């Protein structure tokens, strides 16, 4: 079993100073709204989702409302998020399950959340960390996946395995914010095609700058 990685901790501390008070960019007021927004965000930007959800949350105020939604109607309402047929199906099915098994409320444990249609560990981790302030894991999206490998924190390609690697080397007290820190850094500095390594606050702790900037 791996032990706490001091370099990983130092990276997190620097990112915390660089991106203070990092939070999910999804707009929400309730755990249900965050769950729906996170389901919609699969292979879609938060910016696009935030344009869809205001009218959606005005119409559908509870899990019962979503459970009674007509599939075709909901599909059209979320069409611009992409994968709209599957997302609409999962939103309705997850809402029905919450009504039938969880008194209409969003479950607040990893074990129960991942039983909802359309909810895997990444979505569950985001809901748990942002809505319930519970650190049961680390959400691994495209940014976290890319940066974890570039920083040398994991050699895995599978998100679940990357999560397990991070959980072994990162102290639990940092789990709540790690996803949001890496997402912010991935969007502003460590982009997929051309990271801005010269401007990176952690370039001295990262093994990747030499790959993109040999003379740095």
N, CA, C and O of each residue as an XYZ file, in Angstrom:
864
protein
N       0.840     -1.206      0.000
C       0.000      0.000      0.000
C       0.877      1.259      0.000
O       1.829      1.359      0.774
N       0.548      2.222     -0.878
C       1.334      3.440     -0.985
C       1.114      4.327      0.243
O       0.091      4.238      0.921
N       2.102      5.181      0.507
C       1.986      6.125      1.609
C       1.757      7.524      1.055
O       1.819      7.734     -0.157
N       1.495      8.469      1.931
C       1.242      9.842      1.515
C       2.434     10.368      0.708
O       3.584     10.214      1.121
N       2.161     10.975     -0.417
C       3.184     11.506     -1.311
C       3.409     12.985     -0.970
O       2.518     13.811     -1.166
N       4.599     13.315     -0.461
C       4.894     14.689     -0.056
C       4.835     15.656     -1.241
O       4.414     16.802     -1.087
N       5.255     15.198     -2.414
C       5.219     16.063     -3.588
C       3.781     16.368     -3.973
O       3.461     17.495     -4.349
N       2.908     15.361     -3.879
C       1.489     15.569     -4.185
C       0.893     16.593     -3.223
O       0.119     17.457     -3.634
N       1.249     16.496     -1.957
C       0.744     17.428     -0.948
C       1.222     18.841     -1.249
O       0.447     19.791     -1.140
N       2.490     18.992     -1.628
C       3.030     20.313     -1.941
C       2.338     20.901     -3.172
O       2.056     22.098     -3.214
N       2.065     20.062     -4.170
C       1.343     20.508     -5.365
C      -0.029     21.043     -4.976
O      -0.440     22.109     -5.436
N      -0.734     20.304     -4.130
C      -2.073     20.698     -3.695
C      -2.036     22.006     -2.916
O      -2.899     22.864     -3.101
N      -1.045     22.162     -2.051
C      -0.934     23.395     -1.265
C      -0.725     24.608     -2.166
O      -1.297     25.672     -1.930
N       0.097     24.441     -3.201
C       0.353     25.544     -4.131
C      -0.901     25.855     -4.936
O      -1.237     27.021     -5.141
N      -1.590     24.820     -5.389
C      -2.823     25.025     -6.154
C      -3.899     25.677     -5.295
O      -4.700     26.470     -5.790
N      -3.916     25.343     -4.012
C      -4.879     25.963     -3.093
C      -4.664     27.464     -2.992
O      -5.620     28.234     -2.897
N      -3.400     27.874     -3.013
C      -3.085     29.299     -2.963
C      -3.382     29.967     -4.302
O      -3.785     31.129     -4.354
N      -3.177     29.215     -5.384
C      -3.383     29.756     -6.724
C      -4.861     29.882     -7.064
O      -5.284     30.838     -7.713
N      -5.641     28.900     -6.614
C      -7.083     28.887     -6.897
C      -7.865     28.755     -5.585
O      -8.454     27.708     -5.320
N      -7.871     29.803     -4.771
C      -8.569     29.731     -3.474
C     -10.073     29.562     -3.641
O     -10.678     30.078     -4.581
N     -10.650     28.837     -2.717
C     -12.094     28.617     -2.706
C     -12.605     27.998     -4.005
O     -13.652     28.389     -4.521
N     -11.856     27.030     -4.525
C     -12.282     26.347     -5.751
C     -13.527     25.517     -5.479
O     -13.596     24.786     -4.491
N     -14.500     25.636     -6.358
C     -15.749     24.894     -6.235
C     -16.217     24.462     -7.621
O     -15.678     24.910     -8.633
N     -17.209     23.602     -7.662
C     -17.777     23.200     -8.940
C     -18.333     24.420     -9.660
O     -18.877     25.327     -9.029
N     -18.196     24.439    -10.973
C     -18.700     25.576    -11.752
C     -20.162     25.394    -12.139
O     -20.751     26.266    -12.778
N     -20.750     24.262    -11.755
C     -22.174     24.049    -12.012
C     -23.003     24.948    -11.103
O     -22.695     25.094     -9.920
N     -24.045     25.546    -11.650
C     -24.926     26.405    -10.858
C     -26.044     25.555    -10.252
O     -26.767     24.870    -10.976
N     -26.184     25.598     -8.944
C     -27.202     24.788     -8.281
C     -27.528     25.382     -6.917
O     -26.740     26.139     -6.350
N     -28.695     25.028     -6.403
C     -29.106     25.463     -5.075
C     -29.380     24.279     -4.152
O     -29.320     24.413     -2.930
N     -29.679     23.124     -4.737
C     -29.999     21.939     -3.946
C     -29.184     20.745     -4.423
O     -28.596     20.771     -5.505
N     -29.155     19.701     -3.605
C     -28.435     18.481     -3.988
C     -29.053     17.854     -5.235
O     -28.340     17.271     -6.052
N     -30.368     17.971     -5.387
C     -31.025     17.434     -6.578
C     -30.575     18.187     -7.820
O     -30.285     17.578     -8.850
N     -30.518     19.492     -7.727
C     -30.091     20.282     -8.878
C     -28.648     19.956     -9.252
O     -28.317     19.878    -10.435
N     -27.792     19.766     -8.256
C     -26.402     19.420     -8.543
C     -26.323     18.044     -9.205
O     -25.552     17.851    -10.145
N     -27.105     17.102     -8.724
C     -27.116     15.758     -9.313
C     -27.528     15.821    -10.779
O     -26.865     15.233    -11.635
N     -28.611     16.527    -11.075
C     -29.093     16.639    -12.453
C     -28.061     17.336    -13.325
O     -27.790     16.897    -14.443
N     -27.483     18.424    -12.818
C     -26.482     19.173    -13.581
C     -25.260     18.318    -13.874
O     -24.682     18.406    -14.957
N     -24.867     17.496    -12.919
C     -23.686     16.654    -13.108
C     -23.955     15.543    -14.112
O     -23.074     15.188    -14.895
N     -25.154     14.998    -14.098
C     -25.530     14.005    -15.109
C     -25.500     14.646    -16.499
O     -25.019     14.043    -17.458
N     -26.013     15.859    -16.597
C     -26.038     16.570    -17.878
C     -24.636     16.916    -18.362
O     -24.408     17.039    -19.566
N     -23.694     17.072    -17.432
C     -22.349     17.530    -17.781
C     -21.472     16.460    -18.417
O     -20.363     16.759    -18.859
N     -21.946     15.223    -18.470
C     -21.161     14.157    -19.099
C     -20.900     14.503    -20.561
O     -21.834     14.690    -21.341
N     -19.619     14.587    -20.922
C     -19.201     14.943    -22.282
C     -19.835     16.261    -22.744
O     -20.168     16.426    -23.918
N     -19.992     17.173    -21.819
C     -20.571     18.476    -22.108
C     -19.940     19.482    -21.145
O     -19.580     19.119    -20.025
N     -19.803     20.724    -21.562
C     -19.186     21.727    -20.697
C     -20.155     22.218    -19.627
O     -21.369     22.221    -19.830
N     -19.617     22.627    -18.502
C     -20.442     23.203    -17.443
C     -21.113     24.483    -17.931
O     -22.234     24.797    -17.533
N     -20.426     25.206    -18.782
C     -20.983     26.442    -19.333
C     -22.277     26.165    -20.090
O     -23.261     26.888    -19.937
N     -22.267     25.123    -20.900
C     -23.466     24.757    -21.654
C     -24.563     24.294    -20.706
O     -25.722     24.679    -20.864
N     -24.210     23.474    -19.726
C     -25.194     22.971    -18.764
C     -25.837     24.133    -18.006
O     -27.043     24.133    -17.763
N     -25.027     25.115    -17.638
C     -25.546     26.260    -16.888
C     -26.524     27.105    -17.697
O     -27.275     27.896    -17.126
N     -26.522     26.948    -18.994
C     -27.487     27.654    -19.842
C     -28.809     26.885    -19.914
O     -29.866     27.462    -20.168
N     -28.726     25.584    -19.687
C     -29.903     24.719    -19.769
C     -30.682     24.678    -18.458
O     -31.913     24.683    -18.457
N     -29.956     24.638    -17.348
C     -30.588     24.339    -16.060
C     -31.532     25.405    -15.484
O     -32.475     25.027    -14.788
N     -31.344     26.702    -15.727
C     -32.271     27.666    -15.122
C     -33.733     27.393    -15.457
O     -34.572     27.348    -14.557
N     -34.045     27.211    -16.719
C     -35.434     26.933    -17.100
C     -35.849     25.536    -16.673
O     -37.007     25.296    -16.332
N     -34.889     24.612    -16.695
C     -35.177     23.230    -16.306
C     -35.563     23.164    -14.832
O     -36.528     22.490    -14.470
N     -34.815     23.857    -13.986
C     -35.070     23.817    -12.549
C     -36.283     24.660    -12.151
O     -36.839     24.480    -11.068
N     -36.681     25.562    -13.013
C     -37.903     26.321    -12.766
C     -39.123     25.431    -12.992
O     -40.118     25.522    -12.274
N     -39.024     24.570    -14.004
C     -40.126     23.671    -14.344
C     -40.165     22.450    -13.434
O     -41.229     22.061    -12.952
N     -39.001     21.846    -13.199
C     -38.911     20.629    -12.385
C     -38.260     20.988    -11.050
O     -37.052     21.215    -10.983
N     -39.054     21.036    -10.006
C     -38.564     21.493     -8.707
C     -38.218     20.365     -7.738
O     -37.571     20.602     -6.718
N     -38.639     19.152     -8.046
C     -38.399     18.032     -7.136
C     -38.113     16.770     -7.930
O     -38.293     16.727     -9.147
N     -37.666     15.748     -7.223
C     -37.420     14.465     -7.888
C     -38.732     13.889     -8.423
O     -38.738     13.187     -9.434
N     -39.840     14.186     -7.745
C     -41.156     13.726     -8.222
C     -41.493     14.373     -9.559
O     -42.061     13.731    -10.443
N     -41.140     15.647     -9.702
C     -41.384     16.338    -10.969
C     -40.593     15.684    -12.105
O     -41.128     15.444    -13.188
N     -39.336     15.406    -11.847
C     -38.496     14.764    -12.873
C     -38.982     13.339    -13.146
O     -38.935     12.871    -14.283
N     -39.447     12.655    -12.102
C     -39.931     11.281    -12.269
C     -41.155     11.226    -13.169
O     -41.382     10.233    -13.860
N     -41.951     12.305    -13.161
C     -43.166     12.351    -13.984
C     -42.936     12.969    -15.357
O     -43.864     13.071    -16.160
N     -41.709     13.377    -15.624
C     -41.405     14.033    -16.904
C     -41.630     13.081    -18.073
O     -41.401     11.877    -17.955
N     -42.074     13.621    -19.188
C     -42.233     12.840    -20.404
C     -40.880     12.758    -21.109
O     -40.219     13.772    -21.332
N     -40.492     11.560    -21.447
C     -39.172     11.329    -22.034
C     -38.889     12.256    -23.221
O     -37.850     12.915    -23.254
N     -39.783     12.311    -24.174
C     -39.572     13.108    -25.382
C     -39.468     14.597    -25.069
O     -38.665     15.311    -25.671
N     -40.273     15.056    -24.135
C     -40.250     16.472    -23.759
C     -38.925     16.823    -23.093
O     -38.305     17.834    -23.421
N     -38.494     15.976    -22.150
C     -37.236     16.231    -21.446
C     -36.057     16.167    -22.409
O     -35.100     16.931    -22.279
N     -36.127     15.269    -23.362
C     -35.070     15.165    -24.370
C     -34.870     16.489    -25.093
O     -33.739     16.934    -25.288
N     -35.961     17.109    -25.485
C     -35.869     18.381    -26.197
C     -35.350     19.497    -25.297
O     -34.653     20.404    -25.752
N     -35.698     19.416    -24.016
C     -35.273     20.454    -23.077
C     -33.783     20.399    -22.789
O     -33.178     21.411    -22.434
N     -33.190     19.226    -22.939
C     -31.760     19.083    -22.644
C     -30.951     18.726    -23.886
O     -29.785     18.348    -23.772
N     -31.540     18.838    -25.053
C     -30.909     18.402    -26.303
C     -29.497     18.976    -26.488
O     -28.588     18.263    -26.913
N     -29.318     20.257    -26.171
C     -28.031     20.906    -26.427
C     -26.900     20.384    -25.547
O     -25.737     20.722    -25.768
N     -27.232     19.560    -24.547
C     -26.198     18.984    -23.684
C     -25.552     17.762    -24.315
O     -24.553     17.248    -23.813
N     -26.133     17.295    -25.427
C     -25.605     16.104    -26.073
C     -26.022     14.834    -25.348
O     -26.372     14.869    -24.168
N     -25.984     13.717    -26.059
C     -26.393     12.427    -25.475
C     -27.730     12.562    -24.759
O     -27.972     11.915    -23.740
N     -28.590     13.408    -25.301
C     -29.813     13.809    -24.603
C     -30.806     12.677    -24.376
O     -31.529     12.685    -23.380
N     -30.854     11.710    -25.277
C     -31.798     10.605    -25.088
C     -31.424      9.763    -23.867
O     -32.274      9.433    -23.040
N     -30.162      9.431    -23.773
C     -29.705      8.615    -22.648
C     -29.757      9.396    -21.342
O     -30.114      8.848    -20.298
N     -29.398     10.683    -21.402
C     -29.426     11.511    -20.199
C     -30.854     11.688    -19.690
O     -31.097     11.618    -18.485
N     -31.787     11.915    -20.594
C     -33.186     12.070    -20.192
C     -33.694     10.781    -19.556
O     -34.385     10.807    -18.538
N     -33.344      9.666    -20.165
C     -33.764      8.356    -19.644
C     -33.217      8.143    -18.232
O     -33.936      7.695    -17.338
N     -31.925      8.473    -18.041
C     -31.304      8.278    -16.730
C     -31.865      9.229    -15.677
O     -32.065      8.836    -14.528
N     -32.117     10.468    -16.062
C     -32.660     11.449    -15.115
C     -34.027     11.002    -14.614
O     -34.308     11.070    -13.417
N     -34.870     10.548    -15.526
C     -36.208     10.089    -15.144
C     -36.124      8.835    -14.277
O     -36.803      8.734    -13.256
N     -35.287      7.882    -14.689
C     -35.149      6.625    -13.944
C     -34.546      6.866    -12.560
O     -34.995      6.275    -11.577
N     -33.533      7.730    -12.479
C     -32.911      8.036    -11.188
C     -33.910      8.726    -10.266
O     -33.947      8.455     -9.066
N     -34.711      9.611    -10.829
C     -35.710     10.333    -10.034
C     -36.779      9.384     -9.506
O     -37.201      9.501     -8.355
N     -37.212      8.458    -10.330
C     -38.190      7.467     -9.884
C     -37.634      6.627     -8.740
O     -38.338      6.319     -7.778
N     -36.365      6.264     -8.861
C     -35.741      5.453     -7.811
C     -35.635      6.245     -6.511
O     -35.839      5.697     -5.427
N     -35.315      7.538     -6.621
C     -35.236      8.369     -5.410
C     -36.601      8.492     -4.749
O     -36.700      8.474     -3.522
N     -37.660      8.618     -5.555
C     -39.015      8.721     -5.025
C     -39.423      7.424     -4.343
O     -40.006      7.434     -3.258
N     -39.109      6.308     -4.994
C     -39.547      4.996     -4.503
C     -38.721      4.479     -3.323
O     -39.252      3.819     -2.430
N     -37.409      4.786     -3.326
C     -36.533      4.169     -2.328
C     -35.895      5.138     -1.333
O     -35.443      4.718     -0.268
N     -35.854      6.430     -1.667
C     -35.149      7.382     -0.798
C     -36.015      8.584     -0.412
O     -35.505      9.667     -0.125
N     -37.331      8.372     -0.411
C     -38.278      9.416      0.000
C     -38.122     10.699     -0.807
O     -38.364     11.797     -0.305
N     -37.715     10.544     -2.057
C     -37.596     11.688     -2.945
C     -36.328     12.495     -2.759
O     -36.147     13.530     -3.401
N     -35.445     12.028     -1.880
C     -34.218     12.781     -1.601
C     -33.012     12.158     -2.300
O     -33.011     10.972     -2.627
N     -31.994     12.974     -2.520
C     -30.748     12.489     -3.105
C     -29.978     11.726     -2.029
O     -29.732     12.271     -0.953
N     -29.596     10.483     -2.294
C     -28.837      9.709     -1.307
C     -27.523     10.410     -0.978
O     -26.970     11.123     -1.814
N     -27.026     10.208      0.235
C     -25.817     10.918      0.640
C     -24.648     10.004      0.979
O     -23.781     10.360      1.777
N     -24.629      8.810      0.360
C     -23.478      7.922      0.506
C     -23.089      7.402     -0.875
O     -23.921      7.328     -1.779
N     -21.824      7.045     -1.024
C     -21.350      6.497     -2.292
C     -22.120      5.231     -2.643
O     -22.545      5.040     -3.783
N     -22.291      4.377     -1.651
C     -22.962      3.088     -1.864
C     -24.359      3.256     -2.441
O     -24.758      2.494     -3.322
N     -25.106      4.241     -1.957
C     -26.473      4.425     -2.431
C     -26.537      5.260     -3.713
O     -27.366      4.998     -4.585
N     -25.680      6.243     -3.824
C     -25.702      7.106     -5.010
C     -25.436      6.333     -6.293
O     -26.098      6.559     -7.306
N     -24.466      5.419     -6.253
C     -24.115      4.698     -7.484
C     -25.159      3.658     -7.880
O     -25.010      2.991     -8.903
N     -26.214      3.516     -7.078
C     -27.318      2.637     -7.495
C     -28.278      3.389     -8.411
O     -29.141      2.771     -9.035
N     -28.143      4.706     -8.501
C     -29.031      5.493     -9.352
C     -28.589      5.387    -10.812
O     -27.393      5.462    -11.093
N     -29.517      5.216    -11.736
C     -29.175      5.181    -13.158
C     -28.434      6.448    -13.584
O     -28.837      7.558    -13.238
N     -27.359      6.272    -14.329
C     -26.605      7.415    -14.817
C     -25.597      7.984    -13.835
O     -24.941      8.984    -14.123
N     -25.471      7.346    -12.668
C     -24.556      7.854    -11.636
C     -23.438      6.847    -11.378
O     -23.669      5.770    -10.827
N     -22.225      7.213    -11.783
C     -21.043      6.419    -11.484
C     -20.246      7.160    -10.417
O     -20.728      8.146     -9.859
N     -19.046      6.700    -10.132
C     -18.267      7.267     -9.019
C     -17.964      8.753     -9.219
O     -17.999      9.520     -8.257
N     -17.669      9.170    -10.455
C     -17.332     10.578    -10.657
C     -18.491     11.481    -10.252
O     -18.311     12.430     -9.489
N     -19.678     11.180    -10.766
C     -20.862     11.971    -10.436
C     -21.152     11.906     -8.940
O     -21.449     12.924     -8.315
N     -21.065     10.718     -8.375
C     -21.322     10.555     -6.943
C     -20.348     11.375     -6.104
O     -20.747     12.004     -5.124
N     -19.080     11.368     -6.482
C     -18.075     12.128     -5.736
C     -18.344     13.630     -5.776
O     -18.163     14.322     -4.774
N     -18.773     14.129     -6.925
C     -19.068     15.554     -7.045
C     -20.250     15.931     -6.159
O     -20.216     16.949     -5.468
N     -21.287     15.114     -6.182
C     -22.466     15.375     -5.357
C     -22.112     15.285     -3.871
O     -22.511     16.141     -3.082
N     -21.375     14.262     -3.499
C     -21.011     14.077     -2.095
C     -20.132     15.220     -1.582
O     -20.342     15.725     -0.479
N     -19.152     15.622     -2.387
C     -18.217     16.651     -1.932
C     -18.851     18.034     -1.896
O     -18.651     18.784     -0.940
N     -19.619     18.382     -2.935
C     -20.175     19.739     -3.014
C     -21.485     19.908     -2.256
O     -21.696     20.931     -1.605
N     -22.366     18.917     -2.334
C     -23.677     19.055     -1.699
C     -23.686     18.611     -0.237
O     -24.409     19.172      0.586
N     -22.872     17.595      0.078
C     -22.910     17.034      1.424
C     -21.598     17.184      2.199
O     -21.514     16.803      3.366
N     -20.577     17.741      1.540
C     -19.264     17.928      2.173
C     -18.703     16.614      2.718
O     -18.104     16.573      3.793
N     -18.910     15.553      1.957
C     -18.417     14.240      2.353
C     -17.305     13.796      1.407
O     -17.454     13.851      0.186
N     -16.190     13.357      1.988
C     -15.047     12.916      1.196
C     -14.980     11.397      1.192
O     -14.304     10.792      2.025
N     -15.680     10.791      0.255
C     -15.645      9.333      0.139
C     -14.759      8.887     -1.017
O     -14.497      7.696     -1.185
N     -14.300      9.849     -1.811
C     -13.436      9.545     -2.941
C     -13.033     10.835     -3.620
O     -13.224     11.921     -3.072
N     -12.467     10.715     -4.828
C     -12.028     11.872     -5.600
C     -12.593     11.762     -7.005
O     -12.343     10.777     -7.700
N     -13.344     12.755     -7.426
C     -13.945     12.730     -8.760
C     -12.855     12.847     -9.823
O     -12.059     13.786     -9.806
N     -12.828     11.893    -10.740
C     -11.833     11.900    -11.813
C     -12.527     12.161    -13.147
O     -13.139     11.266    -13.730
N     -12.421     13.407    -13.619
C     -12.957     13.767    -14.926
C     -11.786     13.874    -15.901
O     -10.683     13.425    -15.587
N     -12.007     14.460    -17.078
C     -10.937     14.519    -18.078
C      -9.743     15.346    -17.596
O      -8.595     15.009    -17.885
N     -10.016     16.434    -16.858
C      -8.921     17.274    -16.359
C      -8.100     16.526    -15.309
O      -6.870     16.511    -15.374
N      -8.770     15.914    -14.358
C      -8.077     15.190    -13.291
C      -7.292     14.019    -13.876
O      -6.171     13.735    -13.456
N      -7.889     13.355    -14.837
C      -7.205     12.234    -15.495
C      -5.922     12.712    -16.168
O      -4.865     12.108    -15.987
N      -6.008     13.783    -16.937
C      -4.847     14.306    -17.668
C      -3.755     14.807    -16.730
O      -2.581     14.481    -16.905
N      -4.147     15.600    -15.735
C      -3.158     16.192    -14.841
C      -2.518     15.172    -13.905
O      -1.343     15.298    -13.559
N      -3.276     14.176    -13.497
C      -2.721     13.152    -12.613
C      -1.565     12.419    -13.297
O      -0.559     12.089    -12.669
N      -1.736     12.175    -14.594
C      -0.681     11.504    -15.354
C       0.484     12.460    -15.596
O       1.641     12.073    -15.429
N       0.199     13.691    -15.983
C       1.272     14.663    -16.235
C       2.082     14.960    -14.985
O       3.295     15.157    -15.055
N       1.413     14.991    -13.849
C       2.110     15.273    -12.587
C       2.857     14.045    -12.065
O       3.617     14.141    -11.102
N       2.640     12.897    -12.697
C       3.285     11.678    -12.251
C       2.658     11.081    -11.013
O       3.315     10.359    -10.262
N       1.374     11.382    -10.794
C       0.677     10.860     -9.619
C       0.009      9.522     -9.906
O      -0.369      8.800     -8.984
N      -0.134      9.197    -11.172
C      -0.714      7.917    -11.578
C      -0.244      7.581    -12.993
O       0.021      8.469    -13.803
N      -0.147      6.296    -13.268
C       0.198      5.840    -14.613
C      -0.992      5.155    -15.279
O      -0.889      4.628    -16.386
N      -2.107      5.176    -14.586
C      -3.288      4.483    -15.073
C      -4.052      5.320    -16.104
O      -3.874      6.536    -16.171
N      -4.887      4.679    -16.892
C      -5.740      5.346    -17.860
C      -7.209      5.276    -17.443
O      -8.014      6.125    -17.826
N      -7.543      4.269    -16.664
C      -8.908      4.092    -16.199
C      -9.194      5.040    -15.030
O      -8.446      5.051    -14.052
N     -10.276      5.843    -15.119
C     -10.589      6.817    -14.069
C     -10.695      6.212    -12.668
O     -10.220      6.806    -11.699
N     -11.312      5.040    -12.558
C     -11.464      4.416    -11.242
C     -10.107      4.040    -10.650
O      -9.902      4.156     -9.442
N      -9.179      3.588    -11.499
C      -7.846      3.219    -11.018
C      -7.038      4.464    -10.659
O      -6.261      4.460     -9.704
N      -7.233      5.532    -11.439
C      -6.570      6.792    -11.108
C      -7.061      7.281     -9.750
O      -6.274      7.735     -8.920
N      -8.366      7.183     -9.536
C      -8.939      7.593     -8.247
C      -8.307      6.812     -7.102
O      -7.955      7.386     -6.072
N      -8.168      5.519     -7.281
C      -7.575      4.693     -6.229
C      -6.130      5.099     -5.958
O      -5.698      5.130     -4.806
N      -5.378      5.414     -7.024
C      -3.997      5.869     -6.849
C      -3.959      7.166     -6.047
O      -3.157      7.308     -5.123
N      -4.825      8.107     -6.402
C      -4.851      9.399     -5.712
C      -5.256      9.253     -4.249
O      -4.698      9.914     -3.374
N      -6.224      8.390     -3.994
C      -6.697      8.197     -2.626
C      -5.604      7.614     -1.725
O      -5.614      7.826     -0.512
N      -4.671      6.885     -2.322
C      -3.591      6.275     -1.547
C      -2.498      7.288     -1.185
O      -1.845      7.151     -0.150
N      -2.301      8.295     -2.025
C      -1.165      9.201     -1.813
C      -1.557     10.606     -1.358
O      -0.699     11.391     -0.954
N      -2.858     10.925     -1.424
C      -3.333     12.256     -1.027
C      -4.094     12.156      0.296
O      -5.018     11.350      0.410
N      -3.729     12.948      1.281
C      -4.448     12.923      2.573
C      -5.933     13.204      2.375
O      -6.304     14.013      1.526
N      -6.766     12.555      3.137
C      -8.218     12.664      2.990
C      -8.724     14.107      3.110
O      -9.725     14.466      2.491
N      -8.044     14.919      3.892
C      -8.503     16.292      4.095
C      -8.471     17.122      2.812
O      -9.086     18.186      2.742
N      -7.747     16.630      1.791
C      -7.677     17.344      0.524
C      -8.627     16.780     -0.533
O      -8.748     17.346     -1.619
N      -9.295     15.681     -0.229
C     -10.129     15.022     -1.228
C     -11.281     15.899     -1.711
O     -11.632     15.873     -2.891
N     -11.870     16.677     -0.796
C     -13.036     17.486     -1.162
C     -12.719     18.489     -2.267
O     -13.542     18.723     -3.153
N     -11.539     19.075     -2.214
C     -11.204     20.165     -3.132
C     -10.334     19.753     -4.314
O     -10.195     20.527     -5.261
N      -9.750     18.567     -4.290
C      -8.760     18.200     -5.302
C      -9.308     18.268     -6.720
O      -8.648     18.799     -7.614
N     -10.497     17.740     -6.933
C     -11.068     17.770     -8.279
C     -11.162     19.193     -8.805
O     -10.764     19.473     -9.936
N     -11.687     20.090     -7.984
C     -11.919     21.466     -8.425
C     -10.606     22.217     -8.645
O     -10.519     23.065     -9.533
N      -9.592     21.912     -7.849
C      -8.284     22.531     -8.039
C      -7.682     22.106     -9.371
O      -7.161     22.936    -10.117
N      -7.754     20.819     -9.664
C      -7.175     20.309    -10.902
C      -7.970     20.760    -12.122
O      -7.394     21.013    -13.180
N      -9.283     20.861    -11.980
C     -10.114     21.352    -13.091
C      -9.741     22.798    -13.410
O      -9.571     23.150    -14.577
N      -9.614     23.631    -12.388
C      -9.240     25.029    -12.608
C      -7.873     25.140    -13.268
O      -7.690     25.922    -14.202
N      -6.917     24.361    -12.784
C      -5.569     24.400    -13.344
C      -5.556     23.848    -14.769
O      -4.830     24.342    -15.632
N      -6.368     22.820    -15.000
C      -6.439     22.222    -16.327
C      -7.044     23.156    -17.357
O      -6.674     23.123    -18.531
N      -7.967     23.983    -16.919
C      -8.615     24.932    -17.828
C      -7.756     26.158    -18.107
O      -7.756     26.682    -19.221
N      -7.021     26.617    -17.089
C      -6.290     27.875    -17.222
C      -4.830     27.718    -17.647
O      -4.293     28.568    -18.357
N      -4.194     26.638    -17.216
C      -2.756     26.484    -17.475
C      -2.407     25.169    -18.171
O      -1.761     25.167    -19.219
N      -2.830     24.070    -17.591
C      -2.419     22.751    -18.076
C      -3.429     22.180    -19.072
O      -4.038     21.136    -18.838
N      -3.590     22.893    -20.190
C      -4.543     22.472    -21.206
C      -4.079     21.193    -21.908
O      -2.910     20.815    -21.830
N      -5.002     20.549    -22.583
C      -4.697     19.262    -23.201
C      -3.625     19.356    -24.289
O      -2.656     18.596    -24.270
N      -3.790     20.279    -25.233
C      -2.883     20.331    -26.375
C      -1.595     21.100    -26.109
O      -0.514     20.654    -26.494
N      -1.703     22.231    -25.463
C      -0.512     23.065    -25.250
C      -0.558     23.714    -23.875
O      -1.042     24.838    -23.739
N      -0.068     23.028    -22.863
C      -0.048     23.612    -21.525
C       0.909     24.801    -21.473
O       1.897     24.849    -22.206
N       0.603     25.752    -20.601
C       1.441     26.952    -20.476
C       2.421     26.734    -19.328
O       2.325     27.386    -18.288
N       3.344     25.831    -19.517
C       4.270     25.448    -18.456
C       5.077     26.620    -17.883
O       5.271     26.669    -16.668
N       5.560     27.574    -18.712
C       6.336     28.687    -18.146
C       5.572     29.489    -17.096
O       6.182     30.093    -16.214
N       4.242     29.501    -17.186
C       3.429     30.269    -16.246
C       2.871     29.407    -15.115
O       2.114     29.891    -14.273
N       3.243     28.140    -15.101
C       2.675     27.196    -14.128
C       3.300     27.365    -12.743
O       4.521     27.417    -12.601
N       2.455     27.449    -11.743
C       2.913     27.646    -10.362
C       3.603     26.414     -9.794
O       4.316     26.507     -8.795
N       3.396     25.259    -10.423
C       4.005     24.040     -9.888
C       5.007     23.421    -10.867
O       5.311     22.231    -10.773
N       5.512     24.207    -11.789
C       6.408     23.658    -12.816
C       7.654     22.993    -12.237
O       8.195     22.066    -12.839
N       8.115     23.457    -11.076
C       9.305     22.862    -10.466
C       9.008     21.509     -9.812
O       9.924     20.750     -9.498
N       7.738     21.222     -9.616
C       7.350     19.950     -9.001
C       6.794     18.964    -10.026
O       6.489     17.819     -9.695
N       6.667     19.417    -11.263
C       6.032     18.612    -12.312
C       7.080     18.034    -13.265
O       7.987     18.755    -13.683
N       6.976     16.756    -13.614
C       7.940     16.140    -14.525
C       7.671     16.421    -16.007
O       8.468     16.030    -16.859
N       6.572     17.086    -16.319
C       6.171     17.236    -17.723
C       6.679     18.465    -18.477
O       6.727     18.398    -19.705
N       7.062     19.586    -17.850
C       7.471     20.759    -18.624
C       8.522     20.490    -19.687
O       8.474     21.075    -20.769
N       9.473     19.610    -19.390
C      10.540     19.309    -20.345
C      10.003     18.681    -21.636
O      10.633     18.766    -22.691
N       8.843     18.058    -21.534
C       8.247     17.440    -22.713
C       7.722     18.509    -23.662
O       7.873     18.390    -24.878
N       7.110     19.545    -23.117
C       6.499     20.601    -23.922
C       7.433     21.782    -24.159
O       7.342     22.461    -25.182
N       8.342     22.024    -23.191
C       9.252     23.162    -23.296
C      10.665     22.676    -22.941
O      11.108     22.865    -21.807
N      11.368     22.063    -23.875
C      12.691     21.483    -23.604
C      13.703     22.474    -23.035
O      14.615     22.082    -22.307
N      13.545     23.763    -23.366
C      14.523     24.756    -22.925
C      14.122     25.447    -21.622
O      14.815     26.351    -21.154
N      13.002     25.018    -21.040
C      12.524     25.678    -19.822
C      13.455     25.388    -18.637
O      13.209     25.862    -17.528
